[in-house]
């Protein structure tokens, strides 16, 4: 069955993220390996890397992915921002490689004044450059489908397919689908018919072999709103039934399904460094577990 997990804080050091995941009974996990809103990153020490890898092996929590910095924009025509973004993406990949992660989840960025065709070509060129510079690496770049807010790229399967097709060697390229983003970008995953049509389209344009991770988030906004606002599972515009379909869809029974829903404000309660279950994470994870059955044929 799908491996259910969550995005976990790395406060206090990367190994503590695994401890937090274990407290929440996660089977898979996502982390930031650096501050997602800064270009600079603190170096990872050998002991921290070794401890992280050892703890991951001991707990059996896998796969683990990281999410790249929100500052990265490989769709931009701005030469300074593009140079910064490429350097930052390489650093993200190097850190994930050192930690033994499956991949780095990446938003391609915004095209700004560029045309869609030009932005797609820029993304493909950046992915080619980055992969070519790390030919022996194993870590994947996992292109995340977006809500299409503003000029953000990657909101349609056609755009994602074009980005992938523009890279000659696609062995280390995968896709991450976010349920909130799917709905917000215009894919009706709520009705049974819309759900079937959405994934038929994905298979035809991209292929399930490219799908490596799901982000399971409900949406505060309705279909085709193009607004990326996550809501707790079953409490938004998606509702419970689409999550039940996903969790019991045989095509996805080997994939990690990770929540990125709002957490309790631990800054006020002072629990950031303590290994206490977050009530909101517990609520969302338990909801998903209750929907997961052994029935695999829909």
Secondary structure, DSSP 8 states (H G I E B T S, - for coil): --EEEEE---TT-HHHHHHHHHHTT-SEEEE-SS-TT-S------HHHHHHHHHHHHHHT---EEEE--TT--TT---HHHHHHHHHHHHHHHHHHHHHT-SEEEE---B-TTS-HHHHHHHHHHHHHHHHHHTTT---EEEEE-----TTBS--SHHHHHHHHHT-S--TTEEEEEEHHHHHHHT---SSHHHHHHHHHHHHHHT-GGGEEEEEE-EESS-TT-----EE-TTSSSS-HHHHHHHHT-GGGTTSEEEE------HHHHT-TTS----HHHHHHHHHHHHH--S----
